[in-house]
Amino acid sequence: MPRNNQLVDATAGHELLSFMDVHFGYNQIKIHPPDEDKTTFITDWRIYCYKVMPFRLKNAGATFQQMVNKVFNEEIRHTMEIHADDMLVKSLQCADHV
C-alpha cells in the first residue's frame, strides 16, 4: 500500500488517471453466513444480525483492504494504485484507459 508521495511518483508519465473514492464499499462486503450470528445485537423490538460488513466495525477497514488487494492483485502497480479507500486507475496512453 503506497504512501501519498509514492502514489504521486507511481503515476508519473501516465497520460490519463481516474480517481475513485470507494468509502461506501465497506458496506457491500457480505459476512460469511455462518458468522452472521456473531454480529447479533438486541433492540427493544427484535434481535438482529448483520448480513454485510457494518461501518465502524473494528476491522472493517483491514477486511476491505484485504478484499481489494485480492480482487485487484494482478492490476496493482501496473494499471492501478490503491491507498485505503481511494483507488487510482492509470494509463500510459489515453486510448488504453478503457
Rosetta blueprint (number, residue, H / E / L):
1 M L
2 P L
3 R L
4 N H
5 N H
6 Q H
7 L H
8 V H
9 D H
10 A H
11 T L
12 A L
13 G L
14 H L
15 E L
16 L E
17 L E
18 S E
19 F E
20 M E
21 D E
22 V L
23 H H
24 F H
25 G H
26 Y H
27 N H
28 Q H
29 I L
30 K E
31 I L
32 H L
33 P H
34 P H
35 D H
36 E H
37 D H
38 K H
39 T H
40 T L
41 F E
42 I E
43 T L
44 D L
45 W L
46 R L
47 I E
48 Y E
49 C L
50 Y L
51 K L
52 V E
53 M L
54 P L
55 F L
56 R L
57 L L
58 K L
59 N L
60 A H
61 G H
62 A H
63 T H
64 F H
65 Q H
66 Q H
67 M H
68 V H
69 N H
70 K H
71 V H
72 F L
73 N L
74 E L
75 E L
76 I E
77 R L
78 H L
79 T L
80 M E
81 E E
82 I E
83 H E
84 A L
85 D L
86 D E
87 M E
88 L E
89 V E
90 K E
91 S E
92 L L
93 Q L
94 C H
95 A H
96 D H
97 H L
98 V L
